[in-house]
């Protein structure tokens, strides 16, 4: 991996841990869409929707906010859906929907292993 990319990725991973974030990764597309609709129906507000030329073809992102809490919901056509936010909140969502929670940044799975 390029040293600059490695440096930037390590900064992102450090930020992730310092902020006490967690992720639910590899959510199948249909389940991800249902979960996103459910969150919005329960009062989460969209604060950002990715609208690039490839939106929801190759990549999609929705940021949600409710009562000061924030969720970052991403989807791509390789790993499907993920939801990132404060660890306690993500654990609640994971438990409610039977999804596995990790304390790793979504993209860290692509880092070279020592």
RODO-2510 file (C-alpha; in nm, 4 decimals, decimal comma):
residues 114
     n   res          X          Y          Z
     1     x     0,0000     0,0000     0,0000
     2     x     0,1186     0,3517    -0,0815
     3     x     0,2721     0,5188     0,2303
     4     x     0,0469     0,8246     0,1967
     5     x    -0,2631     0,6066     0,1698
     6     x    -0,1453     0,4011     0,4679
     7     x    -0,0974     0,7206     0,6720
     8     x    -0,4431     0,8536     0,5804
     9     x    -0,6108     0,5212     0,6551
    10     x    -0,4367     0,4923     0,9915
    11     x    -0,5626     0,8424     1,0768
    12     x    -0,9179     0,7434     0,9854
    13     x    -0,8948     0,4268     1,1964
    14     x    -0,7522     0,6204     1,4923
    15     x    -1,0337     0,8777     1,4652
    16     x    -1,2874     0,5938     1,4536
    17     x    -1,1575     0,4414     1,7782
    18     x    -1,1082     0,7780     1,9539
    19     x    -1,4710     0,8740     1,8870
    20     x    -1,6036     0,5419     2,0197
    21     x    -1,7649     0,4381     1,6935
    22     x    -1,8811     0,0949     1,5805
    23     x    -1,9988    -0,0539     1,2521
    24     x    -2,2438    -0,3099     1,1250
    25     x    -2,0880    -0,4378     0,8004
    26     x    -2,1897    -0,6625     0,5138
    27     x    -2,5652    -0,6068     0,5462
    28     x    -2,7374    -0,7712     0,2465
    29     x    -2,8865    -0,5075     0,0149
    30     x    -3,2515    -0,5931     0,0737
    31     x    -3,2056    -0,5992     0,4516
    32     x    -3,0047    -0,2731     0,4357
    33     x    -3,2867    -0,1003     0,2449
    34     x    -3,5463    -0,2291     0,4938
    35     x    -3,3333    -0,1157     0,7881
    36     x    -3,2799     0,2289     0,6358
    37     x    -3,6556     0,2684     0,5759
    38     x    -3,7246     0,1543     0,9326
    39     x    -3,4812     0,4079     1,0799
    40     x    -3,6353     0,6901     0,8765
    41     x    -3,9872     0,5797     0,9789
    42     x    -3,8807     0,5888     1,3445
    43     x    -3,7825     0,9550     1,3268
    44     x    -3,4299     0,9613     1,1873
    45     x    -3,3878     1,2542     0,9474
    46     x    -3,1774     1,2462     0,6314
    47     x    -2,9055     1,5117     0,6523
    48     x    -2,7135     1,4011     0,3437
    49     x    -2,7790     1,1757     0,0456
    50     x    -2,5024     1,0943    -0,2025
    51     x    -2,6210     1,1946    -0,5487
    52     x    -2,3213     1,1277    -0,7732
    53     x    -2,3649     0,9848    -1,1207
    54     x    -2,3212     0,6335    -0,9770
    55     x    -2,5590     0,6821    -0,6829
    56     x    -2,7057     0,3470    -0,5754
    57     x    -2,5514     0,1743    -0,8783
    58     x    -2,1951     0,1371    -0,7483
    59     x    -2,2114     0,3391    -0,4261
    60     x    -2,4664     0,5099    -0,2042
    61     x    -2,4548     0,7015     0,1211
    62     x    -2,7158     0,8472     0,3540
    63     x    -2,6361     1,0334     0,6735
    64     x    -2,9078     1,0316     0,9381
    65     x    -2,9569     1,2338     1,2553
    66     x    -3,1945     1,2037     1,5501
    67     x    -3,1748     1,3776     1,8887
    68     x    -2,8124     1,4765     1,8248
    69     x    -2,7059     1,1211     1,7327
    70     x    -2,5700     1,0540     1,3847
    71     x    -2,5527     0,7489     1,1629
    72     x    -2,3544     0,7057     0,8444
    73     x    -2,5195     0,4499     0,6153
    74     x    -2,3189     0,3343     0,3137
    75     x    -2,3787     0,0806     0,0405
    76     x    -2,1639    -0,0450    -0,2440
    77     x    -2,2080    -0,3239    -0,4924
    78     x    -1,9178    -0,5288    -0,3474
    79     x    -1,9722    -0,5359     0,0294
    80     x    -2,3347    -0,4174     0,0295
    81     x    -2,4578    -0,2159     0,3311
    82     x    -2,2970    -0,0792     0,6446
    83     x    -2,4075     0,1490     0,9268
    84     x    -2,1624     0,3418     1,1411
    85     x    -2,2219     0,5485     1,4549
    86     x    -2,1698     0,5672     1,8299
    87     x    -2,0977     0,2192     1,9643
    88     x    -2,3925     0,2067     2,2068
    89     x    -2,6406     0,3046     1,9376
    90     x    -2,4949     0,0649     1,6812
    91     x    -2,5092    -0,2191     1,9360
    92     x    -2,8800    -0,1445     1,9957
    93     x    -2,9497    -0,1506     1,6219
    94     x    -2,7475    -0,4706     1,5805
    95     x    -2,9366    -0,6409     1,8614
    96     x    -3,2762    -0,5264     1,7285
    97     x    -3,2057    -0,6560     1,3787
    98     x    -2,9879    -0,9569     1,4602
    99     x    -2,6779    -0,8065     1,2997
   100     x    -2,3135    -0,8437     1,4027
   101     x    -2,1404    -0,5303     1,5353
   102     x    -1,7675    -0,4608     1,5059
   103     x    -1,5524    -0,1870     1,6537
   104     x    -1,3544    -0,1602     1,3300
   105     x    -1,3886     0,1021     1,0608
   106     x    -1,5742    -0,0311     0,7567
   107     x    -1,2804    -0,0040     0,5188
   108     x    -1,0178    -0,1503     0,7550
   109     x    -1,0824    -0,4986     0,6163
   110     x    -0,8864    -0,3940     0,3065
   111     x    -0,5692    -0,3028     0,4971
   112     x    -0,2726    -0,5349     0,4504
   113     x    -0,2398    -0,7805     0,7369
   114     x     0,0957    -0,7939     0,9219
***
